[in-house]
Amino acid sequence: MKKLSARRRHPLAALVVLLFALAVTGGLYAALAPADKAQAEATAQSPNGIEEGKKLYAVGCASCHGTGGQGTTDGPSLVGVGAASVDFQVGTGRMPAQQPGAQVPKKPAKYTQTEINHLAAYVASLGPGPNIPSENQYSPENADIAKGGELFRTNCAQCHNFTGRGGALTDGKYAPDLEGVSPKHIYEAMVTGPQNMPSFPDTTLPESEKKDIIAYLGEVNSDQSKSPGGFALGGFGPVSEGLFAWVFGMGALVAAAVWLAARTAKVKKS
C-alpha cells in the first residue's frame, strides 16, 4: 500500500493518467464513429482543409465578401457566421449569387460537398459560429410531429404558411417553399437565420424542438398527406380557400337566386 501511495504522488502520475484517458477516448471514437464521416470532418478542419477553403474563397467569394471575410458594399461580413451558414448558403446554391437583388433564390449547387466543407472550415476559422449539425441533431426519428406542427404554426407559419409552401414578404422578398428541402438545411436555416429569417439558437428553440419541426414538415409534405380531401388550393390556407369560396361559392348562390327569381316570374306570368 505504501508503494502504491508513493507512485500516486509521483510528479508524472497526472501526466500518465491524462495520456491514458486521451488514448482511450481516441480509441473509442475511432471504433464507434462512422469512418467516412470522421475522416471527412478531420480533413475539412485540418490546416490543409482550411487552406483549400481559402483558395476556393479567394476565387468565388472574396470579390463580394472581402479578402478576409470582412464584408464589402456588395456582401456582408462572414466573420462569426460559422460553418453551418456556409453549408446552407453554398449547399442550396444561393451562394455564389448570380446577381444582387432583394433575395437570393435557391439554385443547383456549384460546389461539391467536399469543397463546401473546405469553404466552411475556412470561414469558421475567421470567427466562432454555428457548426454544421450532425445527422443525430436533425434526424426526425422519434420526434413529436404534433408538437412540431404547433411550434411551426407559432414561429414560422406567418411567413411560410402552415404547410411550409412559402409566401410573399415586403419589397420583393419572400419566404421560400420548404417542400423538398433536406432536414440538414432546415436545421441550419433555423440556427443561422439566412436572409430575412430570424435565427433560432438552442436558447430560443432547443434541439429537440427543431427536430419536431423538421418531422412536421416532412409529414405535411409527404406523398401520403397531400390533399386527402381534394384540391389543395396551393396549400396557402384560409386566404386562398376563402377567395375560392367567395368567388365560386357565392357565385353559384347568386346564379341560383337569379334562376329561381326568373323561374318564379315566368310561372306568375303564365
C-alpha positions as CSV (number, residue, x, y, z in Angstrom):
1,M,0.0,0.0,0.0
2,K,2.8,2.4,0.8
3,K,4.5,1.7,-2.6
4,L,1.2,2.3,-4.4
5,S,0.6,5.6,-2.5
6,A,4.1,6.7,-3.3
7,R,3.6,6.1,-7.0
8,R,0.4,8.1,-6.9
9,R,2.4,11.1,-5.6
10,H,4.9,10.8,-8.4
11,P,5.2,14.0,-10.4
12,L,4.5,12.2,-13.7
13,A,1.4,10.3,-12.4
14,A,-1.1,13.0,-13.5
15,L,0.5,13.1,-17.0
16,V,0.3,9.3,-17.3
17,V,-3.4,9.3,-16.3
18,L,-4.1,12.1,-18.8
19,L,-2.3,10.3,-21.7
20,F,-4.1,7.1,-20.8
21,A,-7.5,8.9,-20.8
22,L,-6.8,10.5,-24.2
23,A,-5.7,7.2,-25.7
24,V,-8.9,5.5,-24.5
25,T,-11.1,8.4,-25.8
26,G,-9.4,8.4,-29.2
27,G,-9.7,4.6,-29.5
28,L,-13.4,4.6,-28.6
29,Y,-14.1,7.4,-31.1
30,A,-12.2,5.6,-33.9
31,A,-14.1,2.4,-33.2
32,L,-17.6,3.9,-32.9
33,A,-17.6,7.0,-35.2
34,P,-18.6,6.4,-38.8
35,A,-15.2,6.2,-40.6
36,D,-16.1,8.2,-43.7
37,K,-17.7,11.0,-41.8
38,A,-14.9,11.2,-39.2
39,Q,-12.3,11.3,-42.0
40,A,-14.2,14.0,-43.9
41,E,-14.6,16.2,-40.8
42,A,-10.9,15.7,-39.9
43,T,-9.8,16.6,-43.4
44,A,-12.0,19.7,-43.6
45,Q,-10.9,21.0,-40.3
46,S,-7.2,20.2,-40.9
47,P,-4.8,23.0,-41.9
48,N,-4.8,21.6,-45.4
49,G,-8.6,21.7,-45.5
50,I,-8.7,25.3,-44.3
51,E,-6.0,26.3,-46.8
52,E,-8.0,24.6,-49.6
53,G,-11.1,26.5,-48.5
54,K,-9.1,29.8,-48.5
55,K,-8.2,29.2,-52.1
56,L,-11.8,28.5,-53.1
57,Y,-12.9,31.5,-51.2
58,A,-10.4,33.8,-53.0
59,V,-11.8,32.7,-56.4
60,G,-15.5,32.6,-55.7
61,C,-16.3,34.7,-52.6
62,A,-13.7,37.4,-52.0
63,S,-15.0,39.8,-54.6
64,C,-18.2,40.4,-52.6
65,H,-17.2,39.5,-49.1
66,G,-13.7,40.8,-49.0
67,T,-10.4,39.1,-49.0
68,G,-10.5,38.4,-45.3
69,G,-14.3,37.9,-45.0
70,Q,-14.7,41.4,-43.5
71,G,-17.5,42.3,-46.0
72,T,-17.9,45.0,-48.6
73,T,-20.7,47.1,-50.1
74,D,-21.7,44.0,-52.2
75,G,-21.7,41.4,-49.4
76,P,-21.9,41.2,-45.6
77,S,-19.1,40.2,-43.3
78,L,-18.6,36.5,-42.8
79,V,-16.7,36.7,-39.6
80,G,-18.6,34.7,-37.0
81,V,-21.3,33.3,-39.3
82,G,-20.0,29.8,-38.7
83,A,-19.6,26.7,-40.9
84,A,-23.4,26.0,-40.8
85,S,-24.2,29.2,-42.6
86,V,-21.7,28.3,-45.4
87,D,-23.0,24.8,-45.7
88,F,-26.6,26.1,-46.0
89,Q,-25.9,29.0,-48.4
90,V,-23.5,27.2,-50.7
91,G,-25.2,23.8,-50.4
92,T,-28.5,25.2,-51.5
93,G,-26.9,27.1,-54.4
94,R,-27.8,30.5,-53.1
95,M,-24.1,31.3,-53.0
96,P,-22.3,32.4,-55.1
97,A,-25.1,34.7,-56.1
98,Q,-25.7,35.3,-59.8
99,Q,-26.7,38.9,-59.3
100,P,-27.7,41.3,-56.4
101,G,-31.3,41.6,-55.6
102,A,-34.0,41.7,-52.9
103,Q,-33.4,38.0,-52.2
104,V,-31.0,35.3,-53.5
105,P,-33.0,32.3,-54.8
106,K,-32.2,28.7,-54.4
107,K,-30.5,27.0,-57.4
108,P,-28.2,24.0,-58.1
109,A,-25.1,24.0,-56.1
110,K,-21.8,25.0,-57.8
111,Y,-19.5,23.2,-55.4
112,T,-19.1,19.6,-54.3
113,Q,-19.8,18.7,-50.7
114,T,-16.0,18.3,-50.1
115,E,-15.4,21.8,-51.5
116,I,-18.3,23.1,-49.3
117,N,-16.7,21.5,-46.3
118,H,-13.4,23.2,-47.1
119,L,-15.1,26.6,-47.6
120,A,-17.0,26.1,-44.3
121,A,-13.8,25.3,-42.5
122,Y,-12.1,28.4,-43.7
123,V,-15.0,30.7,-42.8
124,A,-15.2,29.0,-39.4
125,S,-11.6,29.9,-38.8
126,L,-12.4,33.6,-39.2
127,G,-14.5,33.6,-36.1
128,P,-16.7,31.3,-33.9
129,G,-20.2,30.5,-35.1
130,P,-22.7,27.6,-35.5
131,N,-21.1,24.3,-36.7
132,I,-22.5,22.0,-39.4
133,P,-25.0,19.8,-37.5
134,S,-24.6,16.1,-37.2
135,E,-27.3,13.7,-38.5
136,N,-28.3,13.0,-35.0
137,Q,-29.2,16.6,-34.5
138,Y,-31.5,17.0,-37.4
139,S,-32.9,13.5,-37.8
140,P,-36.7,13.5,-37.4
141,E,-36.7,9.9,-36.0
142,N,-38.8,9.6,-32.8
143,A,-39.7,13.3,-33.0
144,D,-43.1,14.7,-31.9
145,I,-44.9,15.6,-35.1
146,A,-47.9,17.2,-33.4
147,K,-45.7,19.4,-31.2
148,G,-43.7,20.3,-34.3
149,G,-46.9,21.4,-36.0
150,E,-47.7,23.6,-33.0
151,L,-44.2,25.1,-33.0
152,F,-44.2,25.7,-36.7
153,R,-47.6,27.5,-36.7
154,T,-46.4,29.6,-33.8
155,N,-43.0,30.6,-35.1
156,C,-42.9,30.0,-38.8
157,A,-46.4,30.0,-40.5
158,Q,-46.6,33.8,-40.6
159,C,-44.1,33.7,-43.4
160,H,-44.0,30.1,-44.7
161,N,-47.8,29.4,-44.2
162,F,-49.0,26.4,-42.2
163,T,-47.7,23.7,-44.6
164,G,-44.4,25.4,-45.5
165,R,-45.4,26.4,-49.0
166,G,-43.9,29.9,-48.7
167,G,-45.3,33.3,-49.2
168,A,-44.6,36.9,-50.2
169,L,-43.0,39.4,-48.0
170,T,-42.3,43.1,-48.5
171,D,-40.0,44.8,-51.1
172,G,-39.7,41.8,-53.4
173,K,-38.7,39.4,-50.6
174,Y,-40.4,36.1,-49.9
175,A,-40.4,33.1,-47.7
176,P,-39.3,30.1,-49.8
177,D,-41.2,26.9,-50.3
178,L,-39.9,24.3,-47.8
179,E,-41.1,21.2,-49.7
180,G,-38.1,19.0,-50.7
181,V,-35.6,20.9,-48.5
182,S,-33.3,18.5,-46.7
183,P,-33.6,18.2,-42.9
184,K,-30.0,19.3,-42.5
185,H,-30.6,22.6,-44.4
186,I,-33.8,23.2,-42.5
187,Y,-31.9,22.8,-39.2
188,E,-29.1,25.1,-40.5
189,A,-31.6,27.7,-41.5
190,M,-33.1,27.8,-38.0
191,V,-29.7,28.1,-36.4
192,T,-28.2,30.7,-38.7
193,G,-31.3,32.8,-39.8
194,P,-30.5,33.3,-43.6
195,Q,-31.5,36.4,-45.4
196,N,-34.9,37.6,-44.0
197,M,-35.4,34.8,-41.5
198,P,-34.7,35.2,-37.8
199,S,-32.3,32.8,-36.1
200,F,-33.5,30.3,-33.5
201,P,-30.5,29.2,-31.3
202,D,-30.8,26.5,-28.8
203,T,-31.6,29.0,-26.1
204,T,-34.7,30.0,-28.0
205,L,-35.6,26.8,-29.7
206,P,-34.0,23.7,-28.2
207,E,-32.5,21.0,-30.5
208,S,-35.4,18.6,-29.7
209,E,-38.0,21.2,-30.8
210,K,-36.1,21.8,-34.1
211,K,-36.3,18.1,-34.8
212,D,-40.1,18.2,-34.1
213,I,-40.5,21.0,-36.7
214,I,-38.4,19.1,-39.2
215,A,-40.6,16.0,-38.6
216,Y,-43.8,18.0,-39.1
217,L,-42.6,19.5,-42.4
218,G,-41.6,16.0,-43.6
219,E,-45.1,14.7,-42.7
220,V,-47.2,17.5,-44.2
221,N,-45.2,17.5,-47.4
222,S,-45.1,13.7,-47.8
223,D,-47.0,12.0,-50.7
224,Q,-49.4,10.3,-48.2
225,S,-50.6,13.6,-46.7
226,K,-51.1,15.7,-49.9
227,S,-54.6,16.9,-50.1
228,P,-56.5,13.9,-48.8
229,G,-59.8,15.8,-49.1
230,G,-59.4,17.1,-52.6
231,F,-57.7,20.0,-54.4
232,A,-55.1,21.7,-52.2
233,L,-55.6,25.2,-53.5
234,G,-51.8,25.7,-53.3
235,G,-51.7,24.9,-49.6
236,F,-51.9,28.6,-48.7
237,G,-54.6,28.2,-46.1
238,P,-57.6,30.4,-45.3
239,V,-56.8,33.2,-47.8
240,S,-56.9,31.2,-51.0
241,E,-59.7,28.9,-49.6
242,G,-61.8,32.0,-48.6
243,L,-61.3,33.5,-52.0
244,F,-62.3,30.2,-53.7
245,A,-65.4,30.1,-51.5
246,W,-66.3,33.7,-52.2
247,V,-65.8,33.6,-56.0
248,F,-67.2,30.2,-56.8
249,G,-69.5,29.5,-53.8
250,M,-71.1,32.9,-53.7
251,G,-71.2,33.0,-57.5
252,A,-73.1,29.7,-57.5
253,L,-75.6,31.0,-54.9
254,V,-76.2,34.3,-56.9
255,A,-76.7,32.3,-60.1
256,A,-79.1,30.0,-58.3
257,A,-81.0,33.0,-56.8
258,V,-81.3,34.7,-60.3
259,W,-82.5,31.4,-61.8
260,L,-85.2,31.0,-59.1
261,A,-86.3,34.6,-59.5
262,A,-86.6,34.3,-63.2
263,R,-88.5,31.0,-63.0
264,T,-90.9,32.4,-60.4
265,A,-91.6,35.4,-62.5
266,K,-92.2,33.2,-65.5
267,V,-94.7,31.0,-63.5
268,K,-96.6,34.0,-62.4
269,K,-97.0,35.4,-65.9
270,S,-98.3,32.1,-67.1
